[in-house]
Protein backbone atom coordinates (compact mmCIF):
# COMPACT_ATOMS: atom_id res chain seq x y z
CA UNK A 1 0.00 0.00 0.00
CA UNK A 2 2.83 2.39 0.78
CA UNK A 3 4.77 1.48 -2.38
CA UNK A 4 1.92 1.41 -4.89
CA UNK A 5 -0.65 3.77 -3.38
CA UNK A 6 1.52 6.40 -1.74
CA UNK A 7 -0.45 5.82 1.46
CA UNK A 8 0.51 7.60 4.66
CA UNK A 9 -1.71 5.34 6.75
CA UNK A 10 -2.43 1.62 6.39
CA UNK A 11 -4.69 -0.35 8.73
CA UNK A 12 -4.57 -4.15 8.84
CA UNK A 13 -7.25 -6.09 10.68
CA UNK A 14 -7.56 -9.84 11.19
CA UNK A 15 -10.65 -11.41 12.76
CA UNK A 16 -12.16 -14.83 13.21
CA UNK A 17 -15.83 -15.29 12.30
CA UNK A 18 -18.27 -18.03 11.36
CA UNK A 19 -17.26 -17.48 7.72
CA UNK A 20 -13.58 -18.04 8.43
CA UNK A 21 -10.61 -15.75 8.90
CA UNK A 22 -11.27 -12.23 7.70
CA UNK A 23 -8.41 -9.99 6.61
CA UNK A 24 -9.01 -6.30 5.89
CA UNK A 25 -6.41 -3.84 4.66
CA UNK A 26 -7.38 -0.18 4.33
CA UNK A 27 -5.20 2.66 3.11
CA UNK A 28 -5.52 6.38 2.50
CA UNK A 29 -3.54 6.30 -0.73
CA UNK A 30 -4.33 7.64 -4.17
CA UNK A 31 -6.85 4.89 -5.00
CA UNK A 32 -7.51 3.73 -8.54
CA UNK A 33 -10.17 3.12 -11.15
CA UNK A 34 -11.11 -0.54 -10.61
CA UNK A 35 -12.38 -1.03 -14.17
CA UNK A 36 -9.13 0.17 -15.74
CA UNK A 37 -7.00 -1.90 -13.36
CA UNK A 38 -8.90 -5.13 -14.08
CA UNK A 39 -8.40 -4.68 -17.83
CA UNK A 40 -4.70 -3.84 -17.59
CA UNK A 41 -3.42 -6.79 -15.52
CA UNK A 42 -0.01 -7.84 -16.76
CA UNK A 43 1.30 -11.43 -16.84
CA UNK A 44 3.93 -12.12 -14.19
CA UNK A 45 2.69 -9.41 -11.84
CA UNK A 46 1.18 -10.54 -8.56
CA UNK A 47 -1.17 -7.66 -7.89
CA UNK A 48 -4.77 -7.41 -6.87
CA UNK A 49 -5.99 -9.67 -9.69
CA UNK A 50 -3.69 -12.47 -8.53
CA UNK A 51 -4.65 -11.89 -4.90
CA UNK A 52 -8.33 -12.31 -5.74
CA UNK A 53 -7.60 -15.46 -7.78
CA UNK A 54 -5.60 -17.07 -4.99
CA UNK A 55 -8.26 -16.38 -2.37
CA UNK A 56 -11.05 -17.84 -4.53
CA UNK A 57 -8.92 -20.92 -5.33
CA UNK A 58 -9.03 -21.89 -1.64
CA UNK A 59 -12.79 -21.29 -1.43
CA UNK A 60 -12.65 -17.79 -0.01
CA UNK A 61 -13.95 -14.46 -1.16
CA UNK A 62 -12.16 -11.23 -1.89
CA UNK A 63 -13.64 -7.76 -2.35
CA UNK A 64 -11.58 -4.78 -3.42
CA UNK A 65 -13.04 -1.29 -3.15
CA UNK A 66 -11.27 1.77 -4.47
CA UNK A 67 -11.75 4.97 -6.40
CA UNK A 68 -9.32 7.65 -7.57
CA UNK A 69 -8.41 9.86 -4.61
CA UNK A 70 -10.35 7.70 -2.13
CA UNK A 71 -7.88 5.07 -0.92
CA UNK A 72 -8.39 1.32 -1.12
CA UNK A 73 -9.96 -1.41 0.99
CA UNK A 74 -9.20 -5.09 0.45
CA UNK A 75 -11.38 -7.57 2.35
CA UNK A 76 -10.65 -11.27 2.10
CA UNK A 77 -12.38 -14.12 3.90
CA UNK A 78 -10.55 -17.42 3.99
CA UNK A 79 -12.46 -20.52 5.05
CA UNK A 80 -11.25 -22.56 7.98
CA UNK A 81 -10.95 -26.22 7.21
CA UNK A 82 -11.36 -28.50 10.19
CA UNK A 83 -9.46 -31.79 9.85
CA UNK A 84 -11.71 -34.84 9.51
N, C-alpha and C positions, 0 to 999 in steps of 0.2 A: 504494500500500500504506500509506503514511503517512497520507494523507488519509482513506481509507475504512476502514482496518483499525485505525488507531491503533497501528501497529507502531513499535517502537523499534529494530528491526533488520530490514533487508531485504538479501538476498543475491541477486545477479544473476549467472548463469553462462551463457556462450555457448561451445559446442563444435562441432566439425566431426566428423561420423561418416559411416559408409556410408549411413545413412538420410537425411542432409542436415545442415542446421544446427539444432542443438538449443539452445533457450533455456529456462532454468529461472529462476523467480523465487520465492523463499521468504521468508516473513515470519513474525514472531512476534506478529502482531496478534490481534484478538479472534476471528477465524474466523467461520464462518457455517454455517447449515444449508443444504446444497446443494440439497435438494429444494424448500425454500421459495423460495430465490433463483431457481431455474429457472422456477417457476410465476409469479413476480412481476415478470418482466422488463417494463420499460416502453418503449413506442415512443419513439424519439429519444434514448435513452440508450445510450452505447457502452460497456457494461460487459463482464462476462465472457461473456455470451451472444453478443454481437457479436464479441468476440475469437475465440471458438471458431468461429463461422461464417466469419469472414475467413480463418482458418488452413485450414479444410477446403476453402474455395473454391479455394485454390491447390494442393490436393492434399496438404496436411499433416495432422498430427494434433495434438490439443490435449487435455490431461488436466488437470483442476482437482481438487485434493484439499483439503478443508477440513472442519472441524467446529467448533462453538462452543467457544471457549476454546483452540483448538489451532493457530491460525495457518492459513496458506494456502500451497499450492504450486501453481504453474502451470508446466506443462511443455509446450512446443510444439516440434514438429519440422517444419521447412519443407524441402521437397525442393529439391535443387539441379538446375537445368536447365542442361544443357550445350548450347551452341549447335550446330546441325547443320552 
